[in-house]
């Protein structure tokens, strides 16, 4: 009863905020959408057990999650050319299947502002259009299809690739060539698996690089996005959530989309506990109106990063160009994006997610 009362209070506060903002949409469509999430457990990542991961899957299922998202570097699964190490991937796929969830695999050929980690024997500078690069990657793909064709539901090349390509324009065409080769290989050998690339929408919008992302979309069956309005340089507010996603859909009209990550933090960069709840309520309106444009739609993680992982992830801000305040804000932002904290305590946003987002899943 206490939970019900708490949730009802949250609902009234947030729904009033949404209504007053003018964010309500007409002709709302009652349709289902696949919901995604990365199965990040609570506690220190270095000491996770199978029980920790199992508990995370059970919790995600309780939240209506249909798609799990995993990121790998090429070298994770092939340390040296021809030497495959698929134990981790095998575990991840097995866990997803046992819980009846679809599996989205992202290979970080580019990883945000840097190149990925490649096997020994591959040029670390990213010679995407060299035969050695793409032929050996296709050999890995072939191995994956032999073992897991029925288990991989989505395949993505690179994570937030526009960040690196924006600063390395000479690699855009070689990368597009590489994407085209990989996509064609799937079309010939596993046409049922959509192939895409993950870009950062807020970064591309801030950099004036949406046209570059549109070029990338030409080589995708599905275009993946990370979406963090808090780090868009135009500083959109929560009231802009509906229009922000509508603008994305209109710009990439006709391209199937997948939101790989989105969130509003519960601290840092203007984040707050109530702001996180408010964002979830606004996302419900987005999904009811625009569900048909997304193959799936994902929150960031289930659990927050540990302090040590947040420090590691925030290293991009360890640069003289950023102030101590910038670094602190980014660390707090990274540390509070999930729906449950790193000590396994549910945030109010988790109740909001379960109450209004999870019922939208099949």
N, C-alpha and C positions, 0 to 999 in steps of 0.2 A: 504493500500500500504506500509506503514511504517513497519508493521508486516512482510509482505512478503519479503521486502528487508532485514530486520534483520535476518529472518530465512534463506534466501539464503546465507547470509554471514556466518552464523553459519555452514550451511551445507558444504560450500566450505572448511572452516577451518578444520572442524572435519573429513570430508571425506579424505582430503589430509593427515591428521595425521594417519588415519587408513591405508590408502594405503601404506604410507611410512613405516609403522610398519611391513608390511608383514602379516597383520591379515586377509586380504581378503581370502575368501574361494572359492574353485572351486565347480561347480555343485550345486549352490545355489538352494534350492527348494522353489517354490512359494506356500506355504501352510499357512493355518490359524492356530492360536493358541489362546487359552483362556488366557486373561490377568487378573491378580488379583491385589488387593490393599486393604489395611485396610482403612475404611472410617473415618479417623481422621480429624475432622474439625479444622478450625483455631481458634485462640483466646484461652482464659483460659478454660481448660477442665471442671472446676468446674461450669461454668455458660453457658455451651452449651444449646441451645434451639433446638426445633424440626426444626425450620427454618435453623439453622446452619447445622444440619445433612442433611436436604433436599438439601440445596445448595451444600453440599459436594457430594451427590449422583449425582446430575445433572452434576457437574464438572467431576466426574469420568466417567460418561457415555459419556461425550464429549471427554474423553481421551481413549475411547474404552475398558473400564474395563468391564469384563464379570463376575468376581468372587469377592465377598467380603469376607473378612477374619475376623473372630471374635474369641477372646480368652476369655475363662471363667475358673475360678477356680470352682472346684466341689462345694465348699461352697457358691458360688454366687447363684447357682440354687437350692441348698438344704442345708440351714444353719444348720439344725438338721435332723437326719435321719428320712425320711418319711415326712418331711415338705418342700414341693417344693415351690420355689419362682421364677416363670418363666416369670414375667412381662417384665424384660429387654430383655430376649431372644425372647419373643413374639414380642416385638417392633422391634428388629433387623431383625427378619425373615420377618415380615410384610413389613418393609422398603425395604429390598432386593427384595422381590417378586413384589412390586409395581413398581420397576424400572427394572424388568425383569432380575435380576442378580442371579447367582448361589450363594449358601451359603456354605462356608467352616467353620466348627466349630471345634475349638481346645480346648480340656480340659487340662488345665495345671496340670496334675497329678504330673508331674515334671516340674518345671519352671526354665530352665537354670541351674544355679548352686545351686538351692535349691529345696526342695519339695514344692508341691502346698499347697493350703489351703483347708482342708477337713472339712466335716460337724462335728458338735459335735457328739461324739459317735464313731468316726473313729480314730484309732491310728495315731497321727500326725507324727510318725516316718516312715511311709510308709511301712506297712506290706502288700506288694502287693499280696503275695500268700496266705494270710489268707482268709478264707471263708467270714468273716465279711466284709472285704474290697471289694472283687470282687463281692460278691452277692449283696451288697447294691449298688455298682456302676451299676450293671446290672439292678437293679430296676429303677434307674434314666434313664438309656438308654431305658428301656421299656416305661417309661413315655414319653420320647422324641419321640419315634417312634409312640406311640398312637396319639400324638398331631401334630407331624411335619414330619412324614415319607416322605411326598411328598415335603417337603421344605428344608430338609438337603441334600446337594449334596455330601459333603465330610466330613468325621469325623476323627479327629486326636487325638491321645492320647499323651499328653505331648508336651512341647515346649523346643527345644534344649536339649533333655534329656541326650545326651552323656556327657555334661559338668558335670552333677551331678554323673552319673554312672561311669565316669572315675575315680572319687575320692571316690567312694563307690562301689567297685567291687563286694562286697558280695550281692548287691541288683540287679545285672544284671539278673541273672536267675529268681528270683521272678518277676521282672518286665516283662521279656519275657513271663513268664507263664501268667501273667495278660493280656498282649497284645493278646496272643493267645486265651484266654477265651473270651475277648471282640470281637475279630474278628470273632470267631466262632458263637457268638450270632448274630452278624449282618448277617453272611452268612445264618443262619437258618431263620431269621426273616425279614431281609431287604437286600437281596443280591445285590441289585442295588446300594447301597451306599458303595463306596470304603472306607476302614478303613486303616489308616496309623499312623505313628509316625513322629514327627518333630525333626530333628537333626540339629546341626550346622556343616556345612561342613568345614568351615575354621578352627573351633576349633578342630574338629576331625583330620583334616589333620595336624594341628600344633602339636597335642598331639600324633600322631602316632596311632590313635584309629579308623582308617577306618575299620579295621577288626571287631571291636565291632559293628560299625554301620551296617556292612554287616550281622552280626548275627541278629540285630534288623530287617533288611529288610526282613528276612525270615518270619516274622510275619506280613507283611504289604501287602495290595493291592496296596498301593502307598507310596513311601518314600518321606517325606517332608524335605526340606532343607532351612535353612537360609544361605546366602552366602555373606560374607563381605571380599573381598580380602584385604582391608586395615588392617584387624586384623588377617591375616594369618601370622604366624611367619616367613615364608620364604620371606615375603615382595614382593609379585608379583606386577608388575607394570601394568598400563592400557594396555600396549602392550601384556601382557600375558592373557588377558581376554578370547580370543577364546580357547587357549590351556588349560586354567584353567577349563572351563566348559567341554571341550572334555575329559579331564582326569577324571572328575567326572562321565561322562556318560560311559566311558570305564570301570572304576572300578566297577560300579554297573550295568553292562551290563545285560539286561533282566528285570531289576526292573523298573516299571513305576515311574517316578519322578514328583515332584511338587516343584517349587521354591516358598516358602512361603514369603520370604523377600529377596531382594537384593537391593543394592544401592551403590552409591559412593557419599560421602559427599561433600558439597560445601565449607566446611572449616574444619580444624582440621585433624590430622593424614594424612597429605599430600593431603587433599581434596581441591578442588577449583571449582569455577564456570565452568571453561573450562574443568576441569577433569570430572565433573559430566556429561557434555554434551558429552564428548568423550566416556565415559562409555556407554551411551545410544546408540551411533552409533555402538559401538562394540557389544552390546547386539543384535542389529538388525541382525548382521551377524551370531551370535550364533543361534538366533531363526530361521532364514531362513534355516540354515544348519541342526539344530538338533531339530526342533520343534516336530517331531514325538516322541521324548523321554519324553516329558513333558505333563502331564495332564493339568497343567496350570502353568503360570509363572508370578510372582508378584513383583512389586516394593514395597518398604517399606510402606510408608504412602503417602497420597495425600498432607497433610500439615505437616509442622514441629511441633514438640512438643513445648509447651509453656516453658519458662525458668524454671518455678516451676516443671513441669513434667520432664524436662531434668535433673534437680538436683536429683529428686527422682529416675530416671532410672539409674543415674550415681553413685548411692550409693555403688555399688560393688567396685568402685575404692577408696572409702573412707577408706583406709587401709594403715598402715605404710609401707607396701611393695611397695606402689606406691608413686612416687614423686608428688609434686604440679603440675609440668609440665604434668605428665601422666594424672592427674585428669582434668586439663584444656583441654588437647587435646581430652579426651574422651567426656567431656561435649560438646565441640564444634562439635565433630563428631555426637553425638546424636541429637544435636540441628539443624543440617543442612542436614539431609538425604533425606528429602522429596523434591517434585518437586515444591511446593508452600510454601512460608514461613509462619510463624505463624501469620503474619499480613495480610494474604490473598494476598500478592503480588506474582505474577507469576515469577518464576525464568526462565532464558533462557532455562534450561533443560526441562521445561514444553512444550515449543514450539518444542523442539527436539522430545520429547516423542510423542506429537500429530502428528508431521510430519512424523515420520518413524516407531514408534512402534505401535501406535493405528491402522494404516491400516492393521496390521497383524492379528487383531482380526476378528472373524466372522462377 
